[in-house]
Amino acid sequence: MPEGAEALCPALRLIGRASLPLGRLYEGHVNALRLVLRHGGPAQAEAAARDARQGLLFAVWNTDAAGDPPLGFTGGVLQGGKVLCSGAGWVARALVTSRATPEAPPQMLLVPLRPGEGADLSPWTAQGMRASATGRMTLTGLPAAPLGQPGDYLRQPDFSAGAWRFAAVQCGGVEAVLGVLRAHLARSGRGGDPHQAARLGQAAIAAETARLWVESAAARAEAATPPAETAAYVNLARLAVERAALDVLELAQRSVGLAAFLRPDPLERVARDLATYLRQPAPDRALGEAAATVLGAAAEPGDLWC
């Protein structure tokens, strides 16, 4: 619902501004709960709401390791595992996907977990987002319950339109970089330099551009708008946020100089976290699909999203 986006969008931004790894975990938690409430039965929805109220962390884990068979599910028990699992070892309720065959549509499964169960964080050697507890999860032998029907996980517009939520967290990271840059210029007394002032102004423009895109995408994604238009708009929004983030990172690092790459400068940490978190799946495909919608639209360019 649009009114839900009004509260969730600033919450995601503020959490991302404070900590991008925490924002990643919270965004995954929200995504999992949304999928359970939308596709689960009444008992599953009630149990998920109760677990969330009790403080249990949810997550969505969809990625199979390259070269490994897809996660199997036979007789109510899992065989295999997942990779790039944020919150590994901390998540209490994981929503994972399994395929009966490599070509079959994915079936969502809800898996209860105990602390530390099946988690291996050693493969996570990324430059940033180290605190997201991302790793490999071994799930063999664990029970799981089917959620919804095969293919529901990829149902549009939710599958693409849900990208507004990670874009909102990224937007918070952009705002964090802007805040660090402003504090640096005030502390160093260099804010009056015209070149530094210009970079700060450009960064402020980019951050506000990201916020406006995210808020508009959130409202559209949670409203009853045509699926193709919704997915296209959110795809454009996620890429607009990425562009804004890359611009603000360059401006801030140029202003701060070498110190921006040295610990414990605050810009060093938030910059590597943001640069890592920006690497979301299939940006070129998202842009191409959005461009195809624009190309085929009958409306005038200025009226595409009215």
Helices and strands as residue ranges (DSSP letters): H 2-18, H 20-39, H 42-53, E 58-61, E 72-74, E 77-79, E 81-85, E 93-98, E 107-112, E 119-120, G 130-132, E 135-138, E 145-147, G 152-154, H 158-161, H 163-188, H 194-221, H 227-256, G 257-261, H 266-277, H 283-296, G 301-303
